[in-house]
Structures are given as C-alpha cells and as structure tokens.
Amino acid sequence: MSLEGTAHHHEANWIKEGDEGVPQYQNLLDEHYGDALAGLRGYAKLYVGDFDKNGQSDILVWRKLYDSNMQNNPVKGFHKLKDSFYHYERSTAAGSTGEYLPQETDPGTIRSWLAEKNLTWQQGYPSKSECEGEEGQLIPEMHDPLLNDPDVLH
C-alpha cells in the first residue's frame, strides 16, 4: 500500500481541536483506529537494599502508570491510573548465578519497606540525568508537573 493510500486515516477520522470527548494527549500507536486513544505514560524507579532483613540484597521497583486527561478536563496533563510495586531478591543458593529473582511480596509490604526508610519517588533511581551536558539535573519526564501527581512534584 502506498503512503497516499494511508493518508486518509489521518484526515477523515482524526480528532478535531477542542473536541471534548478527546484525550489531551493521544496514543498514536495504531493509525487504523478512527477514534483518538488516550495517551499513556509509564515510569519506574529502583531501590536497592536488604529491605526484608534476611541478609540478601533486594531490588524494589515502584512503577507509575498515567492516562491522559480529556479535552473537557480543565486540568492539563495526565492522571495516575495506578502504582505498582515489585520485589526482586538476589539468589545466593548453591549453583546460582547471583541473579535477582521475582518474589511474591504483597505490595503493601513493599510500600511499608519504602516508608520505613523514608524513601520517596524522588529518591528512587533514576532521578538525576547521566546524559552528556545534563549530568546531575532532574530527568524532566520523571518529574513532569503534567503528571499531576504529588509524589513527583515535591
């Protein structure tokens, strides 16, 4: 199919500026949908330590998923859909490669481990850029005010 044959998807069925039933930020993954799909943003932060106090190194992962606000929402940006928490522990069993394996840990327990150590979203890794010319600066996408999330704003 030529590019000319696909161009009509963008013109005939695309959203109109100011349409209230339309997301402020669209997901353009599939041009064949006639309706605009809400844009998503997802981020993750890592925390390393012996959180379960068993002498094994742990990695905790805190994920945040956001969905675009709609055009009729006076708040510009995104709203949080959910927080997710994951726990990985370093395997030190005989014959082990020392890899971190997923653990079946209740998300509430993981949250309490973070709270016990006063660990916030801002303190997770990554937080500061390692990119050339931006070393030490906050990573804008991880702390964007458009996320409308108190965790990322302070």
C-alpha positions, 0 to 999 in steps of 0.5 A, spaced: 500 500 500 502 506 498 503 512 503 497 516 499 493 510 500 494 511 508 493 518 508 486 518 509 486 515 516 489 521 518 484 526 515 477 523 515 477 520 522 482 524 526 480 528 532 478 535 531 481 541 536 477 542 542 473 536 541 471 534 548 470 527 548 478 527 546 484 525 550 489 531 551 494 527 549 493 521 544 496 514 543 498 514 536 500 507 536 495 504 531 493 509 525 487 504 523 483 506 529 478 512 527 477 514 534 483 518 538 486 513 544 488 516 550 495 517 551 499 513 556 505 514 560 509 509 564 515 510 569 519 506 574 524 507 579 529 502 583 531 501 590 536 497 592 537 494 599 536 488 604 529 491 605 526 484 608 532 483 613 534 476 611 541 478 609 540 478 601 540 484 597 533 486 594 531 490 588 524 494 589 521 497 583 515 502 584 512 503 577 507 509 575 502 508 570 498 515 567 492 516 562 491 522 559 486 527 561 480 529 556 479 535 552 473 537 557 478 536 563 480 543 565 486 540 568 492 539 563 496 533 563 495 526 565 492 522 571 495 516 575 491 510 573 495 506 578 502 504 582 505 498 582 510 495 586 515 489 585 520 485 589 526 482 586 531 478 591 538 476 589 539 468 589 545 466 593 543 458 593 548 453 591 549 453 583 546 460 582 548 465 578 547 471 583 541 473 579 535 477 582 529 473 582 521 475 582 518 474 589 511 474 591 511 480 596 504 483 597 505 490 595 503 493 601 509 490 604 513 493 599 510 500 600 511 499 608 519 497 606 519 504 602 516 508 608 520 505 613 526 508 610 523 514 608 524 513 601 520 517 596 519 517 588 524 522 588 529 518 591 528 512 587 533 511 581 533 514 576 532 521 578 538 525 576 540 525 568 547 521 566 546 524 559 552 528 556 551 536 558 545 534 563 549 530 568 546 531 575 539 535 573 532 532 574 530 527 568 524 532 566 519 526 564 520 523 571 518 529 574 513 532 569 508 537 573 503 534 567 503 528 571 499 531 576 501 527 581 504 529 588 509 524 589 513 527 583 512 534 584 515 535 591 
